Amino acid sequence: QNGATMAAPLRQKLELFLIVLFTLFAFASYSKYTASTAWIQWTTLVIFLGFTYTFDVSFTDESSFIFDPDADNWRRKTEAGKMQ
């Protein structure tokens, strides 16, 4: 296997580790006896990381997501697939 397919699981494990770590930070920084809002900041970071992880798992497979903003290139690729 090449390095790109091996890096994706490592990257996803790192993302999950950060989500769990920052979730623990969010719970640890919450206290109903203080007026601290640090838990909101940690929770916001966890939400952003959660959406990043969801995008990573959903769309960054080597065969499922191709970023090509040029419509002519996309048209050539899809028409070439129909002819085969």
One Martini backbone bead per residue (centre of mass of N, CA, C, O) as a GRO file, in nm:
protein
   84
    1GLN     BB    1   0.100   0.033   0.016
    2ASN     BB    2   0.059   0.351   0.026
    3GLY     BB    3   0.089   0.648   0.206
    4ALA     BB    4  -0.205   0.760   0.173
    5THR     BB    5  -0.361   0.513   0.298
    6MET     BB    6  -0.200   0.517   0.574
    7ALA     BB    7  -0.264   0.820   0.669
    8ALA     BB    8  -0.568   0.826   0.720
    9PRO     BB    9  -0.595   0.658   0.983
   10LEU     BB   10  -0.401   0.837   1.147
   11ARG     BB   11  -0.559   1.101   1.116
   12GLN     BB   12  -0.825   0.991   1.239
   13LYS     BB   13  -0.706   0.917   1.514
   14LEU     BB   14  -0.615   1.202   1.585
   15GLU     BB   15  -0.893   1.333   1.572
   16LEU     BB   16  -1.022   1.155   1.793
   17PHE     BB   17  -0.826   1.229   2.015
   18LEU     BB   18  -0.891   1.536   2.016
   19ILE     BB   19  -1.189   1.509   2.079
   20VAL     BB   20  -1.156   1.368   2.352
   21LEU     BB   21  -0.968   1.570   2.488
   22PHE     BB   22  -1.154   1.828   2.452
   23THR     BB   23  -1.391   1.706   2.605
   24LEU     BB   24  -1.246   1.688   2.875
   25PHE     BB   25  -1.187   1.990   2.896
   26ALA     BB   26  -1.481   2.082   2.896
   27PHE     BB   27  -1.566   1.929   3.153
   28ALA     BB   28  -1.335   2.048   3.340
   29SER     BB   29  -1.427   2.367   3.291
   30TYR     BB   30  -1.687   2.308   3.435
   31SER     BB   31  -1.891   2.535   3.645
   32LYS     BB   32  -2.165   2.641   3.842
   33TYR     BB   33  -1.989   2.845   4.046
   34THR     BB   34  -1.894   2.984   3.790
   35ALA     BB   35  -1.839   3.227   3.511
   36SER     BB   36  -1.723   3.033   3.318
   37THR     BB   37  -1.664   2.996   2.940
   38ALA     BB   38  -1.455   2.773   2.850
   39TRP     BB   39  -1.642   2.536   2.767
   40ILE     BB   40  -1.746   2.668   2.505
   41GLN     BB   41  -1.475   2.672   2.356
   42TRP     BB   42  -1.423   2.367   2.365
   43THR     BB   43  -1.689   2.283   2.228
   44THR     BB   44  -1.639   2.428   1.963
   45LEU     BB   45  -1.388   2.267   1.889
   46VAL     BB   46  -1.530   1.991   1.886
   47ILE     BB   47  -1.727   2.058   1.659
   48PHE     BB   48  -1.520   2.119   1.440
   49LEU     BB   49  -1.379   1.840   1.458
   50GLY     BB   50  -1.629   1.674   1.391
   51PHE     BB   51  -1.671   1.787   1.104
   52THR     BB   52  -1.391   1.714   1.000
   53TYR     BB   53  -1.420   1.410   1.042
   54THR     BB   54  -1.670   1.369   0.868
   55PHE     BB   55  -1.540   1.468   0.607
   56ASP     BB   56  -1.302   1.274   0.603
   57VAL     BB   57  -1.469   1.008   0.593
   58SER     BB   58  -1.660   1.084   0.345
   59PHE     BB   59  -1.442   1.248   0.116
   60THR     BB   60  -1.117   1.122   0.138
   61ASP     BB   61  -1.126   0.918  -0.062
   62GLU     BB   62  -0.965   0.823  -0.349
   63SER     BB   63  -1.265   0.752  -0.504
   64SER     BB   64  -1.494   0.980  -0.393
   65PHE     BB   65  -1.302   1.251  -0.420
   66ILE     BB   66  -1.295   1.518  -0.667
   67PHE     BB   67  -1.108   1.810  -0.721
   68ASP     BB   68  -1.265   1.991  -1.003
   69PRO     BB   69  -1.354   2.309  -1.118
   70ASP     BB   70  -1.347   2.215  -1.410
   71ALA     BB   71  -1.598   2.137  -1.627
   72ASP     BB   72  -1.446   2.014  -1.871
   73ASN     BB   73  -1.298   1.791  -1.720
   74TRP     BB   74  -1.551   1.653  -1.608
   75ARG     BB   75  -1.683   1.592  -1.879
   76ARG     BB   76  -1.456   1.412  -1.991
   77LYS     BB   77  -1.462   1.195  -1.766
   78THR     BB   78  -1.766   1.110  -1.797
   79GLU     BB   79  -1.763   1.046  -2.107
   80ALA     BB   80  -1.539   0.830  -2.094
   81GLY     BB   81  -1.704   0.632  -1.913
   82LYS     BB   82  -1.942   0.580  -2.121
   83MET     BB   83  -1.763   0.447  -2.361
   84GLN     BB   84  -1.660   0.175  -2.201
   0.00000   0.00000   0.00000
